[in-house]
């Protein structure tokens, strides 16, 4: 029985691959989802033969693997799969505070802490016993991209530090009590994107919103101009001596 790493994220794939190589551990397969993403054109993958549909392929997975690691796999793992094999999720948020989609975006907008979590999966999304988690810093001049980059580095650091325990199933999990669980999905992000030009907000709220919606070249926040066209908005912040 082997380990399977399922990932749809190029940076996470390359980071995890390096960690497995550094530990000289080759009892592992890497695959991506059947859902098309940038990783399909990565030189290490040759298209559809490495594509997994967790719902349709669950018997194959159960019969061939004893550990599945989701490193930003864009599929919801079915009940039977998470109950029959150990499935672990590497999540770009500090759980249970940042469950769901694009956690750093909602952490900026809602002034929440942010970090990374590795947890065993259960039947709920981004939920289950926590193996390890860590918060990262978040500054007033950060956009989504700066925080995301820090989160990804933390996810890989946590995975590397806990590699042996994760592979050999010798960690102790933590159950968190008394922390609020926040959950945001794709639809929440979409709903955030259109700017109502007549809405009254403070400068702080406006800046926080634009920082949250600024992520490199992505066209996220927009308003509709008088001609009915979308105008995309992002922000640039420069800290003195930064
Ligand atoms: O792979 P990933 O970093 O993570 C997402 C979810 O946030 C995560 O909770 C889930 N477990 C995983 C399977 O999928 O997402 P991404 O590579 O699509 O996007 C990375 C960041 O880029 C995102 O946090 C915000 C930014 N982004 C992305 C898109 C596609 C935007 O700002 N706008 C966009 O349209």
Boltz pocket constraint, residues with backbone or C-beta under 6 A from the ligand:
constraints:
  - pocket:
      binder: B
      contacts: [[A, 8], [A, 9], [A, 72], [A, 73], [A, 74], [A, 75], [A, 90], [A, 91], [A, 92], [A, 100], [A, 101], [A, 102], [A, 103], [A, 104], [A, 144], [A, 148], [A, 212], [A, 213], [A, 214], [A, 215], [A, 218], [A, 219], [A, 220]]
      max_distance: 6.0
